[in-house]
Amino acid sequence: MISHIAMFAGGLVLLLVGGKLLVSASVDTARRLRVSPLVVGLTLVAWGTSAPELALNLISAAKGRGDLALGNVVGANICNMALVLGMCALIRPLAVEERLIRVEIWLSAGILCFMAFLGLTAGFERWEAGAMLGVFGAYSVWTIWAAMRGSAAAPEASSAGTGAGGAKPPMGWGLIGVCFVAGLALLSFGGSLASDGASGIALALGVPAAVVGVTVVSIGTTLPEMITGVIAVRKGQTDLAMGNALGSCLFNAGAIFGLVGVIAPPSVDGTLNVPLAYMGLLAIALIPISRTHGRTVSRAEGALLLASYAGFLGLSAWKSLG
C-alpha cells in the first residue's frame, strides 16, 4: 500500500511539473508564431498529450485487439468532454471562441456521433475508419494553413501576446522545444505512474478490478489533458484549455481510432453501448452549452458535466458488478 501511495504522489508531482512546462511552451509558441493559443491547443498540445494513447492503441491494433482501442478512445473522449471541461469550467468559466462554435464543436459532434452510431448499429468497416482518418487529416491541414496565413497577414497583431505572459518576451525556440518535450515526457510518465498507483490503492482496499477499470484507468489515461487544462485555466488561458480538450477528442476519434480501425476493425458486442451513447450525447450537448451564458461554459454547466460523469461512472460500476 505504501509503495502505491508513493507512486500516486510521485505521479501527481510529475504531472504538475510537466503541465506547467507544456503550458508555458505552448503559450510562447503561440506568441512567436503570432497565432492564438487556441490553435496551439487544438494541434500541438492536443496531439502531444494524446501521443501515448496513439502508441498504445497502435500496438493493440497490431495484435488484432481493435476492441481494446475502441474502449480506450471512447473512455478518453468522455473524460475530455465531461471531466476535463467540467473541472476547468468550475475553476473559471470557459470563453468559447467563434472559431470553436463554427468549426470544432460541430466537427466533433459529427465525428463522435458517427462513431457512436456505427458502434451501436452495424459495427465498423475499414473504409469507415479510413473516412474518419481522412476527415481528420483534411481538418488538420486546413487548421495549420489558416493559422499560418493569418499570422503572415497580421505580423504585428497577436492575441497570444497578452494575458498571463504580459510584456515578458517569449522564450527562444530552443528553450521552447526543451520545455515542450520535457513537459510531454513528464505528463506521460507521471500519468502512467499516478494511474498505476491509484489502481494499486483501489485493489488493495478491496475495490473490484472491473470497477477500477471503468474509473481509475479511464481517468488515468486523461490525466495529462486534465492537468494541462487546469493549469492553463489558472493562468487565464481558457482558450488553450478548450482547444486541448476538443483537439484531443478529434485526435482520438480521427487519428487514433481511424488508424486502428484501418489496421484492425473492432468487433462490437454490446458491452460499450452505454459509453458510446453517452459519448454521442456529450458531443451534441456541447453545441448548446457553447452558445449559452454569453458563449461561455459556465460553472453551473461545468458542474452539470461533472454530475453526468459521476452518474455514468456509477452506472458503469453497477453494470460491471452485475
Secondary structure, DSSP 4 states (H G I P E B T S, - for coil): -HHHHHHHHHHHHHHHHHHHHHHHHHHHHHHHHT--HHHHIIIIIHHHHHHHHHHHHHHHHHTT-HHHHHHHHHHHHHIIIIIIHHHHHHHS-EE--HHIIIIIHHHHHHHHHHHHHHHHTT---HHHHHHHHHHHHHHHHHHHHHHHHHHHH-TT--GGGSSTTTTSPPPPHHHHHHHHHHHHHHHHHHHHHHHHHHHHHHHHTT--HHHHIIIIIHHHTTHHHHHHHHHHHHTT-HHHHHHHHHHHHHIIIIIIHHHHHHHSPPP--STTHHHHHHHHHHHHHHHHHTTSTTTEE-HHHHHHHHHHHHHHHHHHHHHHH-
